Amino acid sequence: MSCHTLAAEAVHEQEIRKSRFLVCAAPVGTPAEALRFIQARSQAAATHNCWAYRIGPAYRSSDDGEPGGTAGRPILQAIHSQQCDRVAVLVSRWFGGIKLGTGGLARAYGGSAAECLRLAGKVEIVEFARIACHCPYADIAALRARLAQCGARIEAEDFDARGVHWTLDVPVAAVSALRALYADLTRGQGEWQEHDARQDVLRADSMRGG
């Protein structure tokens, strides 16, 4: 299942039974960055500033005075349901005089957060593996074309008497297929080494929520 973060900060506002809900969401890389965003966008005049963030396995949420589980948790669930990661979402509420009840609060916070994320521009998070390989001169052109087809990127290249040493970033989902293709194209003469390090890299192509 693909996962996305936001291309830029997003804002969404709606009124629910006379309460005003202002949603601010942003791409973040660390918990500290998420908390700085939340602090910077919190509205001093609002009745509540509730929030959640998710950064890989790290996540946190706050109800900020609303009944337990009615705000922060639904916001966090909205992040999950919209298949987002590296995202912080703040929902500021101005109480309009009509109580929503626990179910109504959860729907209002979760729904407004989900709508903000749905409408926001997104970029896909792709996990890459770092590969070190060597390719004989005779196979460079064919292999370079296949690398591009697999979404791999050449991060460094160094030529020697036998061919080229490449440092590649390869989408993890394509590593197995590309390894087999590499062995076939080089007739087993190429050198291939996979490193344990992984990187989360954002594709340049942005997507608009529908």
C-alpha positions, 0 to 999 in steps of 0.5 A, spaced: 500 500 500 502 506 497 503 512 503 504 519 502 506 526 505 503 533 503 506 537 498 505 543 502 502 546 508 494 545 507 488 549 510 481 547 511 475 550 514 468 548 516 462 550 520 459 544 524 453 546 528 455 553 529 462 551 531 468 553 527 473 548 525 480 550 522 484 545 520 492 546 518 496 540 516 503 540 514 509 535 511 514 534 517 520 530 518 521 529 525 516 529 532 520 536 534 518 539 527 511 537 528 510 540 535 513 546 532 508 546 527 503 545 532 505 550 536 506 556 531 499 554 528 495 554 534 490 559 535 490 563 542 483 565 541 480 558 539 476 554 545 481 547 543 487 546 539 487 539 538 492 535 534 496 529 531 502 527 527 505 520 524 512 520 522 513 512 521 512 508 527 512 515 531 505 518 533 502 522 538 495 526 539 492 531 544 485 532 545 486 539 548 481 539 553 475 535 549 473 529 552 478 523 552 478 520 545 474 525 541 479 529 538 486 527 537 485 520 536 480 521 530 485 526 527 490 521 528 485 516 524 484 521 519 491 521 517 491 513 517 485 513 513 488 518 508 494 513 507 499 519 510 505 519 513 510 524 515 504 529 517 502 533 522 494 536 523 492 541 527 484 542 528 482 548 532 475 549 534 471 555 536 465 553 540 459 555 537 454 554 543 451 547 541 454 541 544 456 536 539 456 530 544 462 525 544 460 521 537 459 528 534 466 531 536 469 525 534 466 525 527 467 533 527 474 532 528 476 526 524 471 528 518 474 535 518 481 533 518 480 527 513 477 532 508 483 537 509 488 531 507 483 529 502 484 535 498 491 537 499 496 536 494 500 530 496 507 526 494 508 519 494 513 516 499 518 511 496 523 507 500 529 506 496 535 501 497 542 503 496 546 498 491 553 498 489 554 494 482 559 494 476 557 493 469 561 491 463 562 496 458 558 492 453 552 492 457 552 499 459 547 502 454 542 496 455 542 496 463 542 504 463 535 504 459 532 498 464 534 502 470 530 508 468 524 503 467 525 500 474 525 507 477 532 507 479 537 513 479 544 513 478 547 517 484 554 516 482 558 513 477 566 511 476 569 508 470 575 503 470 578 499 465 572 493 465 566 498 465 563 502 470 561 502 478 555 505 479 551 507 486 544 506 485 538 508 489 533 503 487 525 502 489 525 497 494 519 494 490 523 493 484 530 490 487 528 483 486 526 484 479 532 488 477 537 484 481 535 478 476 535 482 470 542 485 472 544 478 472 541 476 465 544 482 462 551 481 464 551 474 463 553 473 470 559 478 469 556 484 473 557 485 481 551 487 485 551 489 492 545 491 496 546 495 502 542 495 509 541 502 509 534 504 506 532 511 505 525 514 504 525 519 498 519 523 495 517 522 488 517 529 484 510 528 481 505 531 486 498 528 486 492 532 488 487 529 492 480 527 489 
